[in-house]
Amino acid sequence: MRFRHYDSLRLFDVVARHLSFTQAAEELHLTKGAVSYQITRLEEALGFSLFIRKHKGILLTPKGKQLWHTSQAAFHDLENLITQLREDDTSRITVGMSTYFASRWLSPRLMNFMAEHPNISLRLQPMIDLSDFHTENIDMAIRWGKGHWPGMHVELLRQAPVRPATGTKTAAGLAGQPPHEWVNTLTLLHDRENSPAWQEWHQRADEPYHAKQGGLVIQDPNVRVQAMIDGQGVGLYDDLISAELNSGQLEWLSDISMPEYGYFLVYPANALNNPALRAFRDWIIEAAEMPG
């Protein structure tokens, strides 16, 4: 007959440790009678006695001692395994961000984090929209914007003012036209439908904004960079396109920028209870404060 009373073994372990029904009952928040009854039921299921009841207390029987030593070892192994599994879970973190930020800013610095925290497993998840936060099991996100994400904890990582840029060939064809001329002739590249960024830039430049039906939406910032190089339009960008600017593939079209934009850490309020996530947060904040 199979033994089916494994739930009672933990109670037995407590009684054996104290050699007292009374003290075991206090630890388990049960009555002494309930503990004694459960031990009797366990002995009946086992088919042998676990304790010798004496007037002044109880003692383990030889079989009781043998079972207790084995159950102690088993519980110890289970607790160690659970602790290890919990540590494994909390040392695996997923950070969502655009491939643009990951490749142009984070990647050159990332090996420093991995060297400092070899026990943390980090997964970088390409991320377009904040709705991906839950569908992709993201623990923390790095988002470009003005820091307005209700319901989330938000910390500024680095300022990233944006201004218009386009491909060198496109810029050459404009012959120094002022903004009110080129904004009406070039295709405006957007990061998403109904993005307010271009409208805000027009207001900053004191230019009338006309939402064009022919505007081009390209969600991936790296793909928009290539679109500008290929002469497909003009985009709002930060200094992370410095390689293309230095190589002569892109040019700024205006000095008018929007300094309120930047990259922000975005995460749920309790996320930093995870030590691995807090370690990443502390590291990237420090890395962002360093020049270069």
Secondary structure, DSSP 8 states (H G I E B T S, - for coil): -----THHHHHHHHHHHHT-HHHHHHHHT--HHHHHHHHHHHHHHHTS--EEEETTEEEE-HHHHHHHHHHHHHHHHHHHHHHHHHHHHHTEEEEEE-HHHIIIIIHHHHHHHHHH-TT-EEEEEE-SSTTHHHHTT-SEEEEEESS--TTSEEEEEEE--BEEEEEHHHHHTTTT--HHHHTTTS-BEESSTT-SHHHHHHHHTT------TT-EE---HHHHHHHHHTTS-EEEE-GGGHHHHHHTSEEES-S--BTT-EEEEEE-TTGGGSHHHHHHHHHHHHHHHS--
